Amino acid sequence: MHPASRVLVISRSAQQERSIQRDGLLVVLVQIANAAACTGAAVLWWSWADDASRWLVLVPVVAVLCSCYATRAQLRWRRINREMLHLQLALTDLGVTYASAAGTYSAPWSSVRQVRLRTHRSGSPYVVIDVDDWGGPLGECAGTDRLALTLAGTGLRPREVSRAVHQLSGGRVTTRN
């Protein structure tokens, strides 16, 4: 008979998911408002300025372009965050797996670059796992094979996660603070 594997599962709460979606929407709306205000400033500047200072209209135009670029990037992250709804991270004997609305993606412990335990300014701890070529929504953007999950509300302490990573990986991966 095959022995049962040990598993540690960390799930993101519904409150955290709502907060992520709300904050992303707020950033997009602020960027759109900024682009609209800069466009209005450019039009007013162009219509009221004399010919000698009309070149200064480039300042709000550049601000509009930067704001549009930032909005595009935020919309992309918002889509990725939507795909990461119902996020769960499972640490097992075989490796690490994350499951979300987009599917389930696994990686062996040999692909894990590092596991770090950090603390937000608010004092709530979170875990960051860097994995090479994880796939899924995290693999869509270059350099985003990193998953960060807060431990607040999970009932887990950073020390428990650190021990689990060390035991489940057979000592191959250790956590850093």
Chimera marker file (.cmm) of the C-alpha trace (Angstrom):
<marker_set name="trace">
<marker id="1" x="0.000" y="0.000" z="0.000" r="1" g="1" b="0" radius="0.5"/>
<marker id="2" x="1.278" y="3.485" z="-0.939" r="1" g="1" b="0" radius="0.5"/>
<marker id="3" x="1.801" y="5.796" z="2.061" r="1" g="1" b="0" radius="0.5"/>
<marker id="4" x="-0.402" y="8.859" z="2.288" r="1" g="1" b="0" radius="0.5"/>
<marker id="5" x="1.417" y="12.045" z="1.331" r="1" g="1" b="0" radius="0.5"/>
<marker id="6" x="1.591" y="14.980" z="3.679" r="1" g="1" b="0" radius="0.5"/>
<marker id="7" x="0.019" y="18.241" z="2.517" r="1" g="1" b="0" radius="0.5"/>
<marker id="8" x="-0.136" y="21.838" z="3.743" r="1" g="1" b="0" radius="0.5"/>
<marker id="9" x="-2.811" y="23.930" z="2.026" r="1" g="1" b="0" radius="0.5"/>
<marker id="10" x="-2.961" y="27.726" z="2.248" r="1" g="1" b="0" radius="0.5"/>
<marker id="11" x="-6.126" y="29.346" z="0.868" r="1" g="1" b="0" radius="0.5"/>
<marker id="12" x="-6.821" y="32.987" z="0.126" r="1" g="1" b="0" radius="0.5"/>
<marker id="13" x="-9.953" y="34.235" z="1.883" r="1" g="1" b="0" radius="0.5"/>
<marker id="14" x="-12.952" y="35.697" z="0.066" r="1" g="1" b="0" radius="0.5"/>
<marker id="15" x="-12.305" y="39.010" z="1.821" r="1" g="1" b="0" radius="0.5"/>
<marker id="16" x="-8.749" y="39.134" z="0.472" r="1" g="1" b="0" radius="0.5"/>
<marker id="17" x="-9.973" y="38.353" z="-3.033" r="1" g="1" b="0" radius="0.5"/>
<marker id="18" x="-12.588" y="41.121" z="-2.876" r="1" g="1" b="0" radius="0.5"/>
<marker id="19" x="-9.937" y="43.535" z="-1.596" r="1" g="1" b="0" radius="0.5"/>
<marker id="20" x="-7.550" y="42.679" z="-4.454" r="1" g="1" b="0" radius="0.5"/>
<marker id="21" x="-10.292" y="43.133" z="-7.065" r="1" g="1" b="0" radius="0.5"/>
<marker id="22" x="-11.507" y="46.390" z="-5.479" r="1" g="1" b="0" radius="0.5"/>
<marker id="23" x="-8.006" y="47.862" z="-5.210" r="1" g="1" b="0" radius="0.5"/>
<marker id="24" x="-7.231" y="46.961" z="-8.830" r="1" g="1" b="0" radius="0.5"/>
<marker id="25" x="-10.429" y="48.619" z="-10.022" r="1" g="1" b="0" radius="0.5"/>
<marker id="26" x="-9.652" y="51.727" z="-7.968" r="1" g="1" b="0" radius="0.5"/>
<marker id="27" x="-6.195" y="52.051" z="-9.550" r="1" g="1" b="0" radius="0.5"/>
<marker id="28" x="-7.659" y="51.692" z="-13.064" r="1" g="1" b="0" radius="0.5"/>
<marker id="29" x="-10.333" y="54.327" z="-12.378" r="1" g="1" b="0" radius="0.5"/>
<marker id="30" x="-7.775" y="56.767" z="-10.953" r="1" g="1" b="0" radius="0.5"/>
<marker id="31" x="-5.545" y="56.276" z="-14.003" r="1" g="1" b="0" radius="0.5"/>
<marker id="32" x="-8.491" y="56.927" z="-16.341" r="1" g="1" b="0" radius="0.5"/>
<marker id="33" x="-9.433" y="60.068" z="-14.374" r="1" g="1" b="0" radius="0.5"/>
<marker id="34" x="-5.807" y="61.226" z="-14.552" r="1" g="1" b="0" radius="0.5"/>
<marker id="35" x="-5.730" y="60.719" z="-18.330" r="1" g="1" b="0" radius="0.5"/>
<marker id="36" x="-8.995" y="62.643" z="-18.710" r="1" g="1" b="0" radius="0.5"/>
<marker id="37" x="-7.741" y="65.536" z="-16.551" r="1" g="1" b="0" radius="0.5"/>
<marker id="38" x="-4.451" y="65.728" z="-18.461" r="1" g="1" b="0" radius="0.5"/>
<marker id="39" x="-6.299" y="65.641" z="-21.785" r="1" g="1" b="0" radius="0.5"/>
<marker id="40" x="-8.488" y="68.528" z="-20.604" r="1" g="1" b="0" radius="0.5"/>
<marker id="41" x="-5.408" y="70.453" z="-19.494" r="1" g="1" b="0" radius="0.5"/>
<marker id="42" x="-3.757" y="69.889" z="-22.873" r="1" g="1" b="0" radius="0.5"/>
<marker id="43" x="-6.830" y="71.136" z="-24.768" r="1" g="1" b="0" radius="0.5"/>
<marker id="44" x="-7.165" y="74.223" z="-22.549" r="1" g="1" b="0" radius="0.5"/>
<marker id="45" x="-3.447" y="74.958" z="-22.771" r="1" g="1" b="0" radius="0.5"/>
<marker id="46" x="-3.521" y="74.672" z="-26.553" r="1" g="1" b="0" radius="0.5"/>
<marker id="47" x="-6.536" y="76.967" z="-26.882" r="1" g="1" b="0" radius="0.5"/>
<marker id="48" x="-5.454" y="79.653" z="-24.365" r="1" g="1" b="0" radius="0.5"/>
<marker id="49" x="-1.686" y="79.754" z="-24.733" r="1" g="1" b="0" radius="0.5"/>
<marker id="50" x="0.063" y="82.077" z="-27.121" r="1" g="1" b="0" radius="0.5"/>
<marker id="51" x="2.153" y="80.642" z="-29.931" r="1" g="1" b="0" radius="0.5"/>
<marker id="52" x="5.448" y="80.964" z="-28.058" r="1" g="1" b="0" radius="0.5"/>
<marker id="53" x="4.400" y="78.668" z="-25.182" r="1" g="1" b="0" radius="0.5"/>
<marker id="54" x="2.242" y="76.177" z="-27.073" r="1" g="1" b="0" radius="0.5"/>
<marker id="55" x="5.068" y="73.632" z="-27.046" r="1" g="1" b="0" radius="0.5"/>
<marker id="56" x="4.407" y="73.224" z="-23.301" r="1" g="1" b="0" radius="0.5"/>
<marker id="57" x="1.243" y="71.322" z="-24.241" r="1" g="1" b="0" radius="0.5"/>
<marker id="58" x="3.583" y="68.337" z="-24.570" r="1" g="1" b="0" radius="0.5"/>
<marker id="59" x="3.771" y="68.073" z="-20.761" r="1" g="1" b="0" radius="0.5"/>
<marker id="60" x="0.131" y="67.013" z="-20.264" r="1" g="1" b="0" radius="0.5"/>
<marker id="61" x="0.254" y="64.959" z="-23.501" r="1" g="1" b="0" radius="0.5"/>
<marker id="62" x="3.197" y="62.949" z="-22.135" r="1" g="1" b="0" radius="0.5"/>
<marker id="63" x="1.281" y="62.564" z="-18.857" r="1" g="1" b="0" radius="0.5"/>
<marker id="64" x="-1.712" y="61.202" z="-20.815" r="1" g="1" b="0" radius="0.5"/>
<marker id="65" x="0.497" y="58.696" z="-22.626" r="1" g="1" b="0" radius="0.5"/>
<marker id="66" x="2.099" y="57.524" z="-19.362" r="1" g="1" b="0" radius="0.5"/>
<marker id="67" x="-1.312" y="57.206" z="-17.738" r="1" g="1" b="0" radius="0.5"/>
<marker id="68" x="-2.634" y="55.166" z="-20.681" r="1" g="1" b="0" radius="0.5"/>
<marker id="69" x="0.397" y="52.865" z="-20.481" r="1" g="1" b="0" radius="0.5"/>
<marker id="70" x="-0.122" y="52.402" z="-16.721" r="1" g="1" b="0" radius="0.5"/>
<marker id="71" x="-3.836" y="51.726" z="-17.259" r="1" g="1" b="0" radius="0.5"/>
<marker id="72" x="-3.034" y="49.069" z="-19.856" r="1" g="1" b="0" radius="0.5"/>
<marker id="73" x="-0.619" y="47.364" z="-17.455" r="1" g="1" b="0" radius="0.5"/>
<marker id="74" x="-3.139" y="47.530" z="-14.604" r="1" g="1" b="0" radius="0.5"/>
<marker id="75" x="-5.870" y="46.034" z="-16.788" r="1" g="1" b="0" radius="0.5"/>
<marker id="76" x="-3.535" y="43.164" z="-17.600" r="1" g="1" b="0" radius="0.5"/>
<marker id="77" x="-2.826" y="42.569" z="-13.881" r="1" g="1" b="0" radius="0.5"/>
<marker id="78" x="-6.541" y="42.827" z="-13.162" r="1" g="1" b="0" radius="0.5"/>
<marker id="79" x="-7.197" y="40.045" z="-15.683" r="1" g="1" b="0" radius="0.5"/>
<marker id="80" x="-4.495" y="37.902" z="-14.089" r="1" g="1" b="0" radius="0.5"/>
<marker id="81" x="-5.987" y="38.564" z="-10.646" r="1" g="1" b="0" radius="0.5"/>
<marker id="82" x="-9.409" y="37.481" z="-11.947" r="1" g="1" b="0" radius="0.5"/>
<marker id="83" x="-7.848" y="34.239" z="-13.150" r="1" g="1" b="0" radius="0.5"/>
<marker id="84" x="-6.317" y="33.798" z="-9.690" r="1" g="1" b="0" radius="0.5"/>
<marker id="85" x="-9.680" y="33.834" z="-7.890" r="1" g="1" b="0" radius="0.5"/>
<marker id="86" x="-10.229" y="31.000" z="-5.375" r="1" g="1" b="0" radius="0.5"/>
<marker id="87" x="-6.468" y="30.689" z="-4.979" r="1" g="1" b="0" radius="0.5"/>
<marker id="88" x="-5.072" y="27.782" z="-2.989" r="1" g="1" b="0" radius="0.5"/>
<marker id="89" x="-1.448" y="26.816" z="-2.511" r="1" g="1" b="0" radius="0.5"/>
<marker id="90" x="-0.617" y="23.215" z="-1.647" r="1" g="1" b="0" radius="0.5"/>
<marker id="91" x="2.768" y="22.083" z="-0.406" r="1" g="1" b="0" radius="0.5"/>
<marker id="92" x="3.200" y="18.320" z="-0.748" r="1" g="1" b="0" radius="0.5"/>
<marker id="93" x="5.959" y="15.708" z="-0.743" r="1" g="1" b="0" radius="0.5"/>
<marker id="94" x="6.069" y="15.968" z="-4.542" r="1" g="1" b="0" radius="0.5"/>
<marker id="95" x="6.324" y="19.768" z="-4.795" r="1" g="1" b="0" radius="0.5"/>
<marker id="96" x="4.183" y="22.882" z="-4.825" r="1" g="1" b="0" radius="0.5"/>
<marker id="97" x="0.831" y="23.327" z="-6.535" r="1" g="1" b="0" radius="0.5"/>
<marker id="98" x="-1.448" y="26.305" z="-6.914" r="1" g="1" b="0" radius="0.5"/>
<marker id="99" x="-5.060" y="26.017" z="-7.927" r="1" g="1" b="0" radius="0.5"/>
<marker id="100" x="-7.237" y="28.908" z="-9.033" r="1" g="1" b="0" radius="0.5"/>
<marker id="101" x="-10.106" y="29.725" z="-11.363" r="1" g="1" b="0" radius="0.5"/>
<marker id="102" x="-7.648" y="29.263" z="-14.264" r="1" g="1" b="0" radius="0.5"/>
<marker id="103" x="-6.714" y="25.698" z="-13.325" r="1" g="1" b="0" radius="0.5"/>
<marker id="104" x="-4.156" y="23.726" z="-11.350" r="1" g="1" b="0" radius="0.5"/>
<marker id="105" x="-0.409" y="24.142" z="-11.885" r="1" g="1" b="0" radius="0.5"/>
<marker id="106" x="2.322" y="22.125" z="-10.194" r="1" g="1" b="0" radius="0.5"/>
<marker id="107" x="6.080" y="22.201" z="-9.914" r="1" g="1" b="0" radius="0.5"/>
<marker id="108" x="8.526" y="19.808" z="-8.233" r="1" g="1" b="0" radius="0.5"/>
<marker id="109" x="10.627" y="20.966" z="-5.298" r="1" g="1" b="0" radius="0.5"/>
<marker id="110" x="13.645" y="21.073" z="-7.624" r="1" g="1" b="0" radius="0.5"/>
<marker id="111" x="12.020" y="24.004" z="-9.485" r="1" g="1" b="0" radius="0.5"/>
<marker id="112" x="11.509" y="26.055" z="-6.318" r="1" g="1" b="0" radius="0.5"/>
<marker id="113" x="14.127" y="28.817" z="-6.240" r="1" g="1" b="0" radius="0.5"/>
<marker id="114" x="13.278" y="30.092" z="-2.787" r="1" g="1" b="0" radius="0.5"/>
<marker id="115" x="10.579" y="30.397" z="-0.167" r="1" g="1" b="0" radius="0.5"/>
<marker id="116" x="10.526" y="33.572" z="1.909" r="1" g="1" b="0" radius="0.5"/>
<marker id="117" x="8.477" y="34.583" z="4.903" r="1" g="1" b="0" radius="0.5"/>
<marker id="118" x="7.781" y="38.312" z="5.078" r="1" g="1" b="0" radius="0.5"/>
<marker id="119" x="5.654" y="40.678" z="7.129" r="1" g="1" b="0" radius="0.5"/>
<marker id="120" x="3.473" y="43.501" z="5.788" r="1" g="1" b="0" radius="0.5"/>
<marker id="121" x="3.720" y="46.923" z="7.363" r="1" g="1" b="0" radius="0.5"/>
<marker id="122" x="0.434" y="46.122" z="9.072" r="1" g="1" b="0" radius="0.5"/>
<marker id="123" x="2.158" y="43.218" z="10.817" r="1" g="1" b="0" radius="0.5"/>
<marker id="124" x="0.422" y="40.364" z="8.975" r="1" g="1" b="0" radius="0.5"/>
<marker id="125" x="2.810" y="37.629" z="7.774" r="1" g="1" b="0" radius="0.5"/>
<marker id="126" x="2.866" y="36.272" z="4.227" r="1" g="1" b="0" radius="0.5"/>
<marker id="127" x="4.759" y="33.629" z="2.292" r="1" g="1" b="0" radius="0.5"/>
<marker id="128" x="6.464" y="34.203" z="-1.075" r="1" g="1" b="0" radius="0.5"/>
<marker id="129" x="7.334" y="31.230" z="-3.273" r="1" g="1" b="0" radius="0.5"/>
<marker id="130" x="9.557" y="31.644" z="-6.350" r="1" g="1" b="0" radius="0.5"/>
<marker id="131" x="9.279" y="28.808" z="-8.869" r="1" g="1" b="0" radius="0.5"/>
<marker id="132" x="10.901" y="28.414" z="-12.293" r="1" g="1" b="0" radius="0.5"/>
<marker id="133" x="8.406" y="27.900" z="-15.153" r="1" g="1" b="0" radius="0.5"/>
<marker id="134" x="5.326" y="27.415" z="-13.001" r="1" g="1" b="0" radius="0.5"/>
<marker id="135" x="2.831" y="27.996" z="-15.789" r="1" g="1" b="0" radius="0.5"/>
<marker id="136" x="-0.717" y="29.287" z="-15.739" r="1" g="1" b="0" radius="0.5"/>
<marker id="137" x="-1.522" y="32.938" z="-15.031" r="1" g="1" b="0" radius="0.5"/>
<marker id="138" x="1.778" y="33.346" z="-13.165" r="1" g="1" b="0" radius="0.5"/>
<marker id="139" x="3.720" y="32.247" z="-16.235" r="1" g="1" b="0" radius="0.5"/>
<marker id="140" x="2.068" y="34.738" z="-18.606" r="1" g="1" b="0" radius="0.5"/>
<marker id="141" x="4.315" y="37.645" z="-17.702" r="1" g="1" b="0" radius="0.5"/>
<marker id="142" x="8.070" y="37.419" z="-17.642" r="1" g="1" b="0" radius="0.5"/>
<marker id="143" x="9.448" y="37.377" z="-14.129" r="1" g="1" b="0" radius="0.5"/>
<marker id="144" x="6.174" y="36.630" z="-12.360" r="1" g="1" b="0" radius="0.5"/>
<marker id="145" x="6.777" y="33.030" z="-11.355" r="1" g="1" b="0" radius="0.5"/>
<marker id="146" x="6.354" y="34.298" z="-7.811" r="1" g="1" b="0" radius="0.5"/>
<marker id="147" x="3.324" y="33.661" z="-5.659" r="1" g="1" b="0" radius="0.5"/>
<marker id="148" x="2.681" y="35.650" z="-2.488" r="1" g="1" b="0" radius="0.5"/>
<marker id="149" x="-0.039" y="34.591" z="-0.059" r="1" g="1" b="0" radius="0.5"/>
<marker id="150" x="-0.878" y="36.184" z="3.253" r="1" g="1" b="0" radius="0.5"/>
<marker id="151" x="-1.128" y="33.932" z="6.277" r="1" g="1" b="0" radius="0.5"/>
<marker id="152" x="-3.612" y="36.212" z="8.047" r="1" g="1" b="0" radius="0.5"/>
<marker id="153" x="-6.865" y="34.381" z="8.659" r="1" g="1" b="0" radius="0.5"/>
<marker id="154" x="-5.447" y="30.953" z="7.760" r="1" g="1" b="0" radius="0.5"/>
<marker id="155" x="-4.599" y="29.885" z="11.302" r="1" g="1" b="0" radius="0.5"/>
<marker id="156" x="-1.011" y="29.217" z="10.219" r="1" g="1" b="0" radius="0.5"/>
<marker id="157" x="2.045" y="30.830" z="11.745" r="1" g="1" b="0" radius="0.5"/>
<marker id="158" x="5.212" y="31.519" z="9.757" r="1" g="1" b="0" radius="0.5"/>
<marker id="159" x="7.151" y="28.980" z="11.837" r="1" g="1" b="0" radius="0.5"/>
<marker id="160" x="4.684" y="26.220" z="10.877" r="1" g="1" b="0" radius="0.5"/>
<marker id="161" x="5.038" y="27.061" z="7.183" r="1" g="1" b="0" radius="0.5"/>
<marker id="162" x="8.828" y="27.101" z="7.495" r="1" g="1" b="0" radius="0.5"/>
<marker id="163" x="8.853" y="23.654" z="9.124" r="1" g="1" b="0" radius="0.5"/>
<marker id="164" x="6.425" y="22.269" z="6.545" r="1" g="1" b="0" radius="0.5"/>
<marker id="165" x="8.548" y="23.517" z="3.631" r="1" g="1" b="0" radius="0.5"/>
<marker id="166" x="11.677" y="21.977" z="5.129" r="1" g="1" b="0" radius="0.5"/>
<marker id="167" x="9.991" y="18.633" z="5.920" r="1" g="1" b="0" radius="0.5"/>
<marker id="168" x="7.960" y="18.279" z="2.726" r="1" g="1" b="0" radius="0.5"/>
<marker id="169" x="10.901" y="19.162" z="0.480" r="1" g="1" b="0" radius="0.5"/>
<marker id="170" x="13.107" y="16.681" z="2.279" r="1" g="1" b="0" radius="0.5"/>
<marker id="171" x="15.438" y="19.496" z="3.361" r="1" g="1" b="0" radius="0.5"/>
<marker id="172" x="16.138" y="20.632" z="-0.219" r="1" g="1" b="0" radius="0.5"/>
<marker id="173" x="14.315" y="23.949" z="0.261" r="1" g="1" b="0" radius="0.5"/>
<marker id="174" x="14.536" y="26.170" z="3.300" r="1" g="1" b="0" radius="0.5"/>
<marker id="175" x="12.720" y="29.387" z="4.048" r="1" g="1" b="0" radius="0.5"/>
<marker id="176" x="14.339" y="32.758" z="4.428" r="1" g="1" b="0" radius="0.5"/>
<marker id="177" x="13.093" y="35.757" z="6.331" r="1" g="1" b="0" radius="0.5"/>
<link id1="1" id2="2" r="1" g="1" b="0" radius="0.2"/>
<link id1="2" id2="3" r="1" g="1" b="0" radius="0.2"/>
<link id1="3" id2="4" r="1" g="1" b="0" radius="0.2"/>
<link id1="4" id2="5" r="1" g="1" b="0" radius="0.2"/>
<link id1="5" id2="6" r="1" g="1" b="0" radius="0.2"/>
<link id1="6" id2="7" r="1" g="1" b="0" radius="0.2"/>
<link id1="7" id2="8" r="1" g="1" b="0" radius="0.2"/>
<link id1="8" id2="9" r="1" g="1" b="0" radius="0.2"/>
<link id1="9" id2="10" r="1" g="1" b="0" radius="0.2"/>
<link id1="10" id2="11" r="1" g="1" b="0" radius="0.2"/>
<link id1="11" id2="12" r="1" g="1" b="0" radius="0.2"/>
<link id1="12" id2="13" r="1" g="1" b="0" radius="0.2"/>
<link id1="13" id2="14" r="1" g="1" b="0" radius="0.2"/>
<link id1="14" id2="15" r="1" g="1" b="0" radius="0.2"/>
<link id1="15" id2="16" r="1" g="1" b="0" radius="0.2"/>
<link id1="16" id2="17" r="1" g="1" b="0" radius="0.2"/>
<link id1="17" id2="18" r="1" g="1" b="0" radius="0.2"/>
<link id1="18" id2="19" r="1" g="1" b="0" radius="0.2"/>
<link id1="19" id2="20" r="1" g="1" b="0" radius="0.2"/>
<link id1="20" id2="21" r="1" g="1" b="0" radius="0.2"/>
<link id1="21" id2="22" r="1" g="1" b="0" radius="0.2"/>
<link id1="22" id2="23" r="1" g="1" b="0" radius="0.2"/>
<link id1="23" id2="24" r="1" g="1" b="0" radius="0.2"/>
<link id1="24" id2="25" r="1" g="1" b="0" radius="0.2"/>
<link id1="25" id2="26" r="1" g="1" b="0" radius="0.2"/>
<link id1="26" id2="27" r="1" g="1" b="0" radius="0.2"/>
<link id1="27" id2="28" r="1" g="1" b="0" radius="0.2"/>
<link id1="28" id2="29" r="1" g="1" b="0" radius="0.2"/>
<link id1="29" id2="30" r="1" g="1" b="0" radius="0.2"/>
<link id1="30" id2="31" r="1" g="1" b="0" radius="0.2"/>
<link id1="31" id2="32" r="1" g="1" b="0" radius="0.2"/>
<link id1="32" id2="33" r="1" g="1" b="0" radius="0.2"/>
<link id1="33" id2="34" r="1" g="1" b="0" radius="0.2"/>
<link id1="34" id2="35" r="1" g="1" b="0" radius="0.2"/>
<link id1="35" id2="36" r="1" g="1" b="0" radius="0.2"/>
<link id1="36" id2="37" r="1" g="1" b="0" radius="0.2"/>
<link id1="37" id2="38" r="1" g="1" b="0" radius="0.2"/>
<link id1="38" id2="39" r="1" g="1" b="0" radius="0.2"/>
<link id1="39" id2="40" r="1" g="1" b="0" radius="0.2"/>
<link id1="40" id2="41" r="1" g="1" b="0" radius="0.2"/>
<link id1="41" id2="42" r="1" g="1" b="0" radius="0.2"/>
<link id1="42" id2="43" r="1" g="1" b="0" radius="0.2"/>
<link id1="43" id2="44" r="1" g="1" b="0" radius="0.2"/>
<link id1="44" id2="45" r="1" g="1" b="0" radius="0.2"/>
<link id1="45" id2="46" r="1" g="1" b="0" radius="0.2"/>
<link id1="46" id2="47" r="1" g="1" b="0" radius="0.2"/>
<link id1="47" id2="48" r="1" g="1" b="0" radius="0.2"/>
<link id1="48" id2="49" r="1" g="1" b="0" radius="0.2"/>
<link id1="49" id2="50" r="1" g="1" b="0" radius="0.2"/>
<link id1="50" id2="51" r="1" g="1" b="0" radius="0.2"/>
<link id1="51" id2="52" r="1" g="1" b="0" radius="0.2"/>
<link id1="52" id2="53" r="1" g="1" b="0" radius="0.2"/>
<link id1="53" id2="54" r="1" g="1" b="0" radius="0.2"/>
<link id1="54" id2="55" r="1" g="1" b="0" radius="0.2"/>
<link id1="55" id2="56" r="1" g="1" b="0" radius="0.2"/>
<link id1="56" id2="57" r="1" g="1" b="0" radius="0.2"/>
<link id1="57" id2="58" r="1" g="1" b="0" radius="0.2"/>
<link id1="58" id2="59" r="1" g="1" b="0" radius="0.2"/>
<link id1="59" id2="60" r="1" g="1" b="0" radius="0.2"/>
<link id1="60" id2="61" r="1" g="1" b="0" radius="0.2"/>
<link id1="61" id2="62" r="1" g="1" b="0" radius="0.2"/>
<link id1="62" id2="63" r="1" g="1" b="0" radius="0.2"/>
<link id1="63" id2="64" r="1" g="1" b="0" radius="0.2"/>
<link id1="64" id2="65" r="1" g="1" b="0" radius="0.2"/>
<link id1="65" id2="66" r="1" g="1" b="0" radius="0.2"/>
<link id1="66" id2="67" r="1" g="1" b="0" radius="0.2"/>
<link id1="67" id2="68" r="1" g="1" b="0" radius="0.2"/>
<link id1="68" id2="69" r="1" g="1" b="0" radius="0.2"/>
<link id1="69" id2="70" r="1" g="1" b="0" radius="0.2"/>
<link id1="70" id2="71" r="1" g="1" b="0" radius="0.2"/>
<link id1="71" id2="72" r="1" g="1" b="0" radius="0.2"/>
<link id1="72" id2="73" r="1" g="1" b="0" radius="0.2"/>
<link id1="73" id2="74" r="1" g="1" b="0" radius="0.2"/>
<link id1="74" id2="75" r="1" g="1" b="0" radius="0.2"/>
<link id1="75" id2="76" r="1" g="1" b="0" radius="0.2"/>
<link id1="76" id2="77" r="1" g="1" b="0" radius="0.2"/>
<link id1="77" id2="78" r="1" g="1" b="0" radius="0.2"/>
<link id1="78" id2="79" r="1" g="1" b="0" radius="0.2"/>
<link id1="79" id2="80" r="1" g="1" b="0" radius="0.2"/>
<link id1="80" id2="81" r="1" g="1" b="0" radius="0.2"/>
<link id1="81" id2="82" r="1" g="1" b="0" radius="0.2"/>
<link id1="82" id2="83" r="1" g="1" b="0" radius="0.2"/>
<link id1="83" id2="84" r="1" g="1" b="0" radius="0.2"/>
<link id1="84" id2="85" r="1" g="1" b="0" radius="0.2"/>
<link id1="85" id2="86" r="1" g="1" b="0" radius="0.2"/>
<link id1="86" id2="87" r="1" g="1" b="0" radius="0.2"/>
<link id1="87" id2="88" r="1" g="1" b="0" radius="0.2"/>
<link id1="88" id2="89" r="1" g="1" b="0" radius="0.2"/>
<link id1="89" id2="90" r="1" g="1" b="0" radius="0.2"/>
<link id1="90" id2="91" r="1" g="1" b="0" radius="0.2"/>
<link id1="91" id2="92" r="1" g="1" b="0" radius="0.2"/>
<link id1="92" id2="93" r="1" g="1" b="0" radius="0.2"/>
<link id1="93" id2="94" r="1" g="1" b="0" radius="0.2"/>
<link id1="94" id2="95" r="1" g="1" b="0" radius="0.2"/>
<link id1="95" id2="96" r="1" g="1" b="0" radius="0.2"/>
<link id1="96" id2="97" r="1" g="1" b="0" radius="0.2"/>
<link id1="97" id2="98" r="1" g="1" b="0" radius="0.2"/>
<link id1="98" id2="99" r="1" g="1" b="0" radius="0.2"/>
<link id1="99" id2="100" r="1" g="1" b="0" radius="0.2"/>
<link id1="100" id2="101" r="1" g="1" b="0" radius="0.2"/>
<link id1="101" id2="102" r="1" g="1" b="0" radius="0.2"/>
<link id1="102" id2="103" r="1" g="1" b="0" radius="0.2"/>
<link id1="103" id2="104" r="1" g="1" b="0" radius="0.2"/>
<link id1="104" id2="105" r="1" g="1" b="0" radius="0.2"/>
<link id1="105" id2="106" r="1" g="1" b="0" radius="0.2"/>
<link id1="106" id2="107" r="1" g="1" b="0" radius="0.2"/>
<link id1="107" id2="108" r="1" g="1" b="0" radius="0.2"/>
<link id1="108" id2="109" r="1" g="1" b="0" radius="0.2"/>
<link id1="109" id2="110" r="1" g="1" b="0" radius="0.2"/>
<link id1="110" id2="111" r="1" g="1" b="0" radius="0.2"/>
<link id1="111" id2="112" r="1" g="1" b="0" radius="0.2"/>
<link id1="112" id2="113" r="1" g="1" b="0" radius="0.2"/>
<link id1="113" id2="114" r="1" g="1" b="0" radius="0.2"/>
<link id1="114" id2="115" r="1" g="1" b="0" radius="0.2"/>
<link id1="115" id2="116" r="1" g="1" b="0" radius="0.2"/>
<link id1="116" id2="117" r="1" g="1" b="0" radius="0.2"/>
<link id1="117" id2="118" r="1" g="1" b="0" radius="0.2"/>
<link id1="118" id2="119" r="1" g="1" b="0" radius="0.2"/>
<link id1="119" id2="120" r="1" g="1" b="0" radius="0.2"/>
<link id1="120" id2="121" r="1" g="1" b="0" radius="0.2"/>
<link id1="121" id2="122" r="1" g="1" b="0" radius="0.2"/>
<link id1="122" id2="123" r="1" g="1" b="0" radius="0.2"/>
<link id1="123" id2="124" r="1" g="1" b="0" radius="0.2"/>
<link id1="124" id2="125" r="1" g="1" b="0" radius="0.2"/>
<link id1="125" id2="126" r="1" g="1" b="0" radius="0.2"/>
<link id1="126" id2="127" r="1" g="1" b="0" radius="0.2"/>
<link id1="127" id2="128" r="1" g="1" b="0" radius="0.2"/>
<link id1="128" id2="129" r="1" g="1" b="0" radius="0.2"/>
<link id1="129" id2="130" r="1" g="1" b="0" radius="0.2"/>
<link id1="130" id2="131" r="1" g="1" b="0" radius="0.2"/>
<link id1="131" id2="132" r="1" g="1" b="0" radius="0.2"/>
<link id1="132" id2="133" r="1" g="1" b="0" radius="0.2"/>
<link id1="133" id2="134" r="1" g="1" b="0" radius="0.2"/>
<link id1="134" id2="135" r="1" g="1" b="0" radius="0.2"/>
<link id1="135" id2="136" r="1" g="1" b="0" radius="0.2"/>
<link id1="136" id2="137" r="1" g="1" b="0" radius="0.2"/>
<link id1="137" id2="138" r="1" g="1" b="0" radius="0.2"/>
<link id1="138" id2="139" r="1" g="1" b="0" radius="0.2"/>
<link id1="139" id2="140" r="1" g="1" b="0" radius="0.2"/>
<link id1="140" id2="141" r="1" g="1" b="0" radius="0.2"/>
<link id1="141" id2="142" r="1" g="1" b="0" radius="0.2"/>
<link id1="142" id2="143" r="1" g="1" b="0" radius="0.2"/>
<link id1="143" id2="144" r="1" g="1" b="0" radius="0.2"/>
<link id1="144" id2="145" r="1" g="1" b="0" radius="0.2"/>
<link id1="145" id2="146" r="1" g="1" b="0" radius="0.2"/>
<link id1="146" id2="147" r="1" g="1" b="0" radius="0.2"/>
<link id1="147" id2="148" r="1" g="1" b="0" radius="0.2"/>
<link id1="148" id2="149" r="1" g="1" b="0" radius="0.2"/>
<link id1="149" id2="150" r="1" g="1" b="0" radius="0.2"/>
<link id1="150" id2="151" r="1" g="1" b="0" radius="0.2"/>
<link id1="151" id2="152" r="1" g="1" b="0" radius="0.2"/>
<link id1="152" id2="153" r="1" g="1" b="0" radius="0.2"/>
<link id1="153" id2="154" r="1" g="1" b="0" radius="0.2"/>
<link id1="154" id2="155" r="1" g="1" b="0" radius="0.2"/>
<link id1="155" id2="156" r="1" g="1" b="0" radius="0.2"/>
<link id1="156" id2="157" r="1" g="1" b="0" radius="0.2"/>
<link id1="157" id2="158" r="1" g="1" b="0" radius="0.2"/>
<link id1="158" id2="159" r="1" g="1" b="0" radius="0.2"/>
<link id1="159" id2="160" r="1" g="1" b="0" radius="0.2"/>
<link id1="160" id2="161" r="1" g="1" b="0" radius="0.2"/>
<link id1="161" id2="162" r="1" g="1" b="0" radius="0.2"/>
<link id1="162" id2="163" r="1" g="1" b="0" radius="0.2"/>
<link id1="163" id2="164" r="1" g="1" b="0" radius="0.2"/>
<link id1="164" id2="165" r="1" g="1" b="0" radius="0.2"/>
<link id1="165" id2="166" r="1" g="1" b="0" radius="0.2"/>
<link id1="166" id2="167" r="1" g="1" b="0" radius="0.2"/>
<link id1="167" id2="168" r="1" g="1" b="0" radius="0.2"/>
<link id1="168" id2="169" r="1" g="1" b="0" radius="0.2"/>
<link id1="169" id2="170" r="1" g="1" b="0" radius="0.2"/>
<link id1="170" id2="171" r="1" g="1" b="0" radius="0.2"/>
<link id1="171" id2="172" r="1" g="1" b="0" radius="0.2"/>
<link id1="172" id2="173" r="1" g="1" b="0" radius="0.2"/>
<link id1="173" id2="174" r="1" g="1" b="0" radius="0.2"/>
<link id1="174" id2="175" r="1" g="1" b="0" radius="0.2"/>
<link id1="175" id2="176" r="1" g="1" b="0" radius="0.2"/>
<link id1="176" id2="177" r="1" g="1" b="0" radius="0.2"/>
</marker_set>
